[in-house]
Amino acid sequence: MDPSPKQLELLASIWESQAQDDGPLVDYSDPCFTIPLAVVTHPVEPETLAEHFLSQWGWAQWVRIYAKPPQAVLAASRLAADQGRPKAVSWIAPGTGQPLSSPGGDPGVAMLRCDWASNAEEVRLNAEEARRQGMLLVVDESTTGVRLARGGACAAYDLEPDLVLWAPSLPGGRTLGLLAGKGTPPPEPPQSARPGPAAREAAAVLMDLARRDDLPARMETLGRNLLMGLTYFGRQAHLGDEVSLEGPLSLPRLKGRRLWAFMALAAEERLRLAPLVLLDASLDQEDAEELVWPRLARACARLRVLPEGEMAPLGWRDAGPSTYRAVGEILKHIQE
């Protein structure tokens, strides 16, 4: 994880310069994928979406595609009822402390989200508990599906669910809910419950891109880049538990006692972050170093001299003359 000599030289230069970057916004908080056009070499027919999905989740035997994600969840609930289980759905998110329960009565469907999970053991314990309670196990791959690993959380954590749900954020606000599984499938949805061609094509392009370009590997490279920059600049600014990065590098999470102030400062530097970092696959490593590292450096430096309790979202300069530091003063303050 240590920087190469070339990267170390660049990091040191950026820290010494502290130049403000007015380049394009980098948004690591948007769940909607920016499709990197350089790797889309041919059009994808919407009809191939199911084929691409089955090739990624090789254990699945069938696919059903709905216009809205809730329709796919309802189909899973009906499958549970057909099998003699309760219809209520319990959403389980390892890493968030959510209990394995449902306000609508005894649950028959366990919808397992793994984007906030801290480790594989935590995920498997939740999956085993759902099985022990006799629930239909569904892994929600809406976030993890093309980010965490090829084959999503199922592959990353060695899960064998009954079903998977994939409801990605698509460009233009388009929606789609894909349900896949093994065994007896639900009926084909009526025409009124099927997504339009634009939504199917956008999802098919994304799935084809994930299959051919290995998006999780691209995400891991960007996550390593983010960790490298945050670690280096955090040390230079003498930050301790104020902010750090954890979790899988392809879908990392920010934490720290001054996390929200740091994210506000980073946003002022044109780097949008969220606690769950949604890396932008349109960037490559060199682009990320050029665009992300200078903004991380300034955010870390500014966090160091921003007094505890200041309203960072109001803006650095709005914090008042008693706390404002010019770039040179920031460096001097830290070096002292």
C-alpha positions, 0 to 999 in steps of 0.5 A: 500500500506504500506509494511508489517513489514517483507517487511519493514525490508527487504527494510531497510536491502537492503538500508543499504547493497547497495550490487550489485546484479549480478543475472539474468536480470529482463526485465520490458521493453519486450512486449513479455511474458515469460510463467511461466512454473509452471502454464502451466499444460497441452498443449493447442490446437491452435483451442481453441484460439477463444474459450478462447478469447470469454470466456474472452470477453463475449460480442463478438460473433465472432473471425477472426484470421490473420497472421499479425496485419495489416490484422486484421486492414484492415478487420476492415476498410472493415467492416466500408466501408460495413456499409457506413463509411469511410475506414480511420483508426484513432489511438487514445491513451488517455494519449498521447495527440494524436488528434482524426483525421486521415491524410488519410481523414475523419476516419471511424474507431477509433482504441482506445489504452488504455495502456497510459490512466491515468484514466477511464474518459479520455478513455470514453470521447475518446470513446464517441467522436468517437461514436459521429463522427459516427466511428466504435469503435475498442479497441486495446487490444494488450497490455492491453488484458491480462495485465490490467484486465480480459476482457482487457481495455473493462472490466477495463473501461466499454467500449462497442466497436464494435470490439477488436483487439488483436495482442500480442508480441509472442515468437520467433517473431511470429505474429498474429492479432485477430479481434473479435466483434458482429454483422455481421463478416468479411469473413473468411480469406483465407489460405494465410492470416492465421497464422501458427500453432506455432503462434496460439499455442503460442497465445492460451497458453497465452490466456489460461494462462490468463484465468486460472492463472489470469495474471492481478492479478499477474501483479498487485502484481508485480506492487505493489511490484515495487511501494513499492520499488520505494517509499521507496528507493526514500524517502531514497535517498531524490528524489522528482519529479525525478522519480515516478510511476503512473497508474494502478498497472497491467500496470504502467507508470514511470514518472519524470524529470530524468526518462531517467537517472534513467532507464539508471542507473537501466539498469546498475544494470540489471533491464530494465525498459521502461516508460510503465512498462511491468511486467514479469509474470514469477516472483512471489512476493518473486522473485521480492522482491529479484531481483528488490528491490536491483537494485531499491535501487542502482539506486535511490542512484546513481541518487541522486548523479549523477549531472544534465545533466550527460550522465548516459547512458554512464555508472556510472563509465564513468561519471568521478571521480568527480561524481563517488561514491563508495557504502559507499560514496553514503550512507554517502553522502545521510545521510549527 
